[in-house]
Amino acid sequence: MRERDRIAMRKALAEIEEEELAAKEAREAPLRRAQSEFERNTKELAQLQRKNLTTGKDPNVYISPETRGKAISASEAERIAIASSESFISAHPEYYVCPENGEIITDYFRRNECFILTAPMIEAAYVKLRDAGLIVERPAPSEPVVVEAEQPAPQRTKLIGIDQSNGEEREFSDWEVNNMSADEYRRTFKLRNIYGLRIDPRTRQEARYE
């Protein structure tokens, strides 16, 4: 095949590839527009829902049937609310107990004029507020900080031996020990010599152990 023919073939293949890409984009364009429209509507709906849940009355607020039209004292309503809250928290360990969550749930019921609260009502409100992103989630547990205990500085071993100049026992410094000859070291610290005899530092004579 001549070079001119190869160039023509590459050009034809490039044109075919370009046409296929344009056709694909044309087919997918309606889907992309629909997806973009869906995402926009979903975002607007979420914003509207958040506004309705935090500023006005919820037309779909759940009210337990047994509380409708029921009149009780304020103290009794408070007792029921506390018991219902405890029941709800026990059933939902994932719920993060904090002032922010308590305030938004309480405000939701106040605006919807719900004064007798049951556990199912609290649960329904919690799910709505959580799904709208209005509930504070429990923070992730922090990694424990491992603090290594400071290791005490190694204690210097006291080197107690016999002063060869006067036969008295005393402590020797590292410098003194490092500068001793092997024989001085054995005599100072009462070590046996190579014959198994002990050096008496007072007489500097070799004597057997008793």
Kinemage of the C-alpha trace (Angstrom):
@kinemage 1
@onewidth
@group {chain A} dominant
@subgroup {mainchain}
@vectorlist {calphas} color= white
{ca met a 1} P 0.000 0.000 0.000
{ca arg a 2} L 1.333 3.393 -0.982
{ca glu a 3} L 1.826 6.152 1.556
{ca arg a 4} L -0.910 8.226 -0.101
{ca asp a 5} L -3.390 5.362 0.360
{ca arg a 6} L -2.430 4.929 4.017
{ca ile a 7} L -2.995 8.628 4.677
{ca ala a 8} L -6.406 8.477 3.007
{ca met a 9} L -7.383 5.436 5.077
{ca arg a 10} L -6.376 7.101 8.361
{ca lys a 11} L -8.368 10.178 7.404
{ca ala a 12} L -11.449 8.082 6.618
{ca leu a 13} L -11.180 6.216 9.949
{ca ala a 14} L -10.845 9.504 11.831
{ca glu a 15} L -13.961 10.867 10.134
{ca ile a 16} L -15.911 7.719 11.010
{ca glu a 17} L -14.790 7.930 14.636
{ca glu a 18} L -15.780 11.597 14.802
{ca glu a 19} L -19.220 10.862 13.360
{ca glu a 20} L -19.781 8.027 15.865
{ca leu a 21} L -18.781 10.298 18.758
{ca ala a 22} L -21.163 13.022 17.560
{ca ala a 23} L -23.989 10.487 17.211
{ca lys a 24} L -23.323 9.178 20.741
{ca glu a 25} L -23.390 12.674 22.217
{ca ala a 26} L -26.653 13.395 20.388
{ca arg a 27} L -28.228 10.226 21.800
{ca glu a 28} L -27.051 10.947 25.356
{ca ala a 29} L -27.901 14.669 25.343
{ca pro a 30} L -31.593 14.176 26.348
{ca leu a 31} L -30.544 11.844 29.159
{ca arg a 32} L -28.014 14.334 30.488
{ca arg a 33} L -30.588 17.138 30.344
{ca ala a 34} L -33.121 14.975 32.174
{ca gln a 35} L -30.573 14.038 34.816
{ca ser a 36} L -29.580 17.664 35.306
{ca glu a 37} L -33.245 18.671 35.606
{ca phe a 38} L -33.877 15.880 38.114
{ca glu a 39} L -30.929 16.937 40.267
{ca arg a 40} L -32.074 20.570 40.180
{ca asn a 41} L -35.638 19.646 41.148
{ca thr a 42} L -34.399 17.355 43.913
{ca lys a 43} L -32.244 20.141 45.321
{ca glu a 44} L -35.090 22.655 45.196
{ca leu a 45} L -37.459 20.161 46.818
{ca ala a 46} L -34.967 19.482 49.599
{ca gln a 47} L -34.565 23.223 50.209
{ca leu a 48} L -38.349 23.667 50.306
{ca gln a 49} L -38.710 20.738 52.674
{ca arg a 50} L -36.032 22.127 54.970
{ca lys a 51} L -37.807 25.482 54.990
{ca asn a 52} L -41.186 23.899 55.792
{ca leu a 53} L -39.659 21.819 58.585
{ca thr a 54} L -37.877 24.727 60.228
{ca thr a 55} L -40.107 27.772 59.713
{ca gly a 56} L -43.734 26.769 59.302
{ca lys a 57} L -46.216 24.009 59.947
{ca asp a 58} L -45.743 20.576 58.446
{ca pro a 59} L -49.008 19.586 56.686
{ca asn a 60} L -47.961 15.935 57.010
{ca val a 61} L -46.962 15.962 60.660
{ca tyr a 62} L -47.669 12.590 62.279
{ca ile a 63} L -49.924 12.677 65.339
{ca ser a 64} L -50.698 9.527 67.291
{ca pro a 65} L -54.443 8.785 67.030
{ca glu a 66} L -54.841 8.327 70.794
{ca thr a 67} L -53.689 11.901 71.448
{ca arg a 68} L -56.079 13.666 69.074
{ca gly a 69} L -58.528 15.892 70.932
{ca lys a 70} L -57.191 14.740 74.290
{ca ala a 71} L -56.865 17.364 77.044
{ca ile a 72} L -54.395 16.812 79.874
{ca ser a 73} L -52.533 18.996 82.345
{ca ala a 74} L -49.173 20.507 81.555
{ca ser a 75} L -47.463 18.361 84.191
{ca glu a 76} L -48.989 15.180 82.730
{ca ala a 77} L -47.947 16.230 79.210
{ca glu a 78} L -44.395 16.781 80.449
{ca arg a 79} L -44.337 13.368 82.133
{ca ile a 80} L -45.521 11.663 78.932
{ca ala a 81} L -42.993 13.597 76.837
{ca ile a 82} L -40.101 12.552 79.095
{ca ala a 83} L -41.166 8.895 79.061
{ca ser a 84} L -41.636 8.986 75.271
{ca ser a 85} L -38.221 10.587 74.776
{ca glu a 86} L -36.543 7.926 76.883
{ca ser a 87} L -38.334 5.196 74.948
{ca phe a 88} L -37.298 6.750 71.611
{ca ile a 89} L -33.643 7.125 72.639
{ca ser a 90} L -33.556 3.532 73.880
{ca ala a 91} L -34.905 2.314 70.529
{ca his a 92} L -32.511 4.490 68.485
{ca pro a 93} L -28.942 4.174 69.779
{ca glu a 94} L -27.737 5.949 66.621
{ca tyr a 95} L -29.496 9.148 67.729
{ca tyr a 96} L -26.982 11.683 69.013
{ca val a 97} L -28.241 13.290 72.204
{ca cys a 98} L -27.172 16.933 72.126
{ca pro a 99} L -28.783 20.369 72.740
{ca glu a 100} L -29.001 21.109 68.984
{ca asn a 101} L -31.042 17.979 68.211
{ca gly a 102} L -33.240 18.416 71.243
{ca glu a 103} L -34.000 22.024 70.260
{ca ile a 104} L -34.883 21.321 66.606
{ca ile a 105} L -37.209 18.424 67.502
{ca thr a 106} L -38.881 20.428 70.280
{ca asp a 107} L -39.295 23.445 67.983
{ca tyr a 108} L -40.831 21.211 65.286
{ca phe a 109} L -43.548 20.004 67.646
{ca arg a 110} L -44.100 23.493 69.071
{ca arg a 111} L -44.741 24.968 65.629
{ca asn a 112} L -47.094 22.114 64.776
{ca glu a 113} L -48.955 22.555 68.083
{ca cys a 114} L -48.238 19.025 69.261
{ca phe a 115} L -48.310 19.069 73.056
{ca ile a 116} L -48.788 15.377 73.816
{ca leu a 117} L -45.759 13.550 72.451
{ca thr a 118} L -45.544 9.809 71.967
{ca ala a 119} L -42.484 7.755 70.986
{ca pro a 120} L -43.876 7.103 67.449
{ca met a 121} L -44.406 10.854 66.964
{ca ile a 122} L -40.829 11.603 68.028
{ca glu a 123} L -39.544 8.873 65.742
{ca ala a 124} L -41.500 10.206 62.734
{ca ala a 125} L -40.228 13.743 63.357
{ca tyr a 126} L -36.677 12.478 63.797
{ca val a 127} L -36.734 10.592 60.481
{ca lys a 128} L -38.080 13.648 58.614
{ca leu a 129} L -35.560 16.018 60.125
{ca arg a 130} L -32.707 13.558 59.655
{ca asp a 131} L -33.536 12.927 56.000
{ca ala a 132} L -33.618 16.692 55.459
{ca gly a 133} L -30.115 16.985 56.880
{ca leu a 134} L -31.250 18.891 59.968
{ca ile a 135} L -30.122 16.401 62.606
{ca val a 136} L -26.614 16.549 64.018
{ca glu a 137} L -24.958 13.170 63.517
{ca arg a 138} L -22.909 11.511 66.211
{ca pro a 139} L -19.237 12.470 65.789
{ca ala a 140} L -16.896 9.704 64.735
{ca pro a 141} L -14.894 8.363 67.665
{ca ser a 142} L -11.487 9.954 67.849
{ca glu a 143} L -8.401 7.828 67.665
{ca pro a 144} L -7.003 7.171 71.126
{ca val a 145} L -3.852 9.102 71.800
{ca val a 146} L -1.136 6.747 72.916
{ca val a 147} L 1.243 8.466 75.279
{ca glu a 148} L 4.369 6.491 75.826
{ca ala a 149} L 5.461 6.489 79.411
{ca glu a 150} L 8.769 8.182 79.853
{ca gln a 151} L 11.364 5.571 80.540
{ca pro a 152} L 13.389 6.319 83.644
{ca ala a 153} L 17.029 6.954 83.009
{ca pro a 154} L 19.081 3.849 83.737
{ca gln a 155} L 20.613 3.992 87.185
{ca arg a 156} L 24.363 3.808 87.302
{ca thr a 157} L 25.577 0.775 89.139
{ca lys a 158} L 27.751 1.781 92.035
{ca leu a 159} L 31.238 0.376 91.718
{ca ile a 160} L 32.384 -0.382 95.266
{ca gly a 161} L 35.886 -1.707 95.699
{ca ile a 162} L 38.984 -1.544 97.848
{ca asp a 163} L 41.236 1.451 97.496
{ca gln a 164} L 44.655 -0.115 96.908
{ca ser a 165} L 46.427 2.841 98.471
{ca asn a 166} L 44.901 2.480 101.930
{ca gly a 167} L 42.864 -0.733 101.924
{ca glu a 168} L 39.611 1.141 102.565
{ca glu a 169} L 36.347 0.385 100.771
{ca arg a 170} L 34.935 3.212 98.599
{ca glu a 171} L 33.036 3.957 95.396
{ca phe a 172} L 35.014 4.235 92.197
{ca ser a 173} L 34.111 6.457 89.244
{ca asp a 174} L 33.713 5.174 85.706
{ca trp a 175} L 36.843 7.105 84.741
{ca glu a 176} L 38.894 5.357 87.423
{ca val a 177} L 37.593 1.928 86.413
{ca asn a 178} L 38.217 2.543 82.705
{ca asn a 179} L 41.828 3.468 83.442
{ca met a 180} L 42.588 0.404 85.588
{ca ser a 181} L 44.762 -2.384 84.327
{ca ala a 182} L 43.363 -5.895 84.445
{ca asp a 183} L 45.412 -6.677 87.539
{ca glu a 184} L 44.304 -3.478 89.296
{ca tyr a 185} L 40.697 -4.282 88.446
{ca arg a 186} L 40.949 -7.775 89.948
{ca arg a 187} L 42.641 -6.482 93.080
{ca thr a 188} L 40.209 -3.575 93.549
{ca phe a 189} L 37.057 -5.618 93.164
{ca lys a 190} L 38.375 -8.833 94.775
{ca leu a 191} L 38.217 -10.901 91.613
{ca arg a 192} L 39.993 -14.232 91.218
{ca asn a 193} L 43.064 -14.370 89.084
{ca ile a 194} L 43.561 -16.914 86.341
{ca tyr a 195} L 44.622 -19.504 88.950
{ca gly a 196} L 41.391 -19.232 90.909
{ca leu a 197} L 42.988 -17.338 93.774
{ca arg a 198} L 41.472 -14.257 95.370
{ca ile a 199} L 43.475 -11.068 95.678
{ca asp a 200} L 43.524 -9.678 99.195
{ca pro a 201} L 43.650 -5.903 98.580
{ca arg a 202} L 45.062 -5.251 102.043
{ca thr a 203} L 48.097 -7.506 101.757
{ca arg a 204} L 48.172 -7.643 97.943
{ca gln a 205} L 48.914 -11.320 98.342
{ca glu a 206} L 47.028 -14.168 96.713
{ca ala a 207} L 44.995 -16.220 99.214
{ca arg a 208} L 42.567 -19.059 98.762
{ca tyr a 209} L 38.929 -18.720 99.691
{ca glu a 210} L 38.114 -20.230 102.998
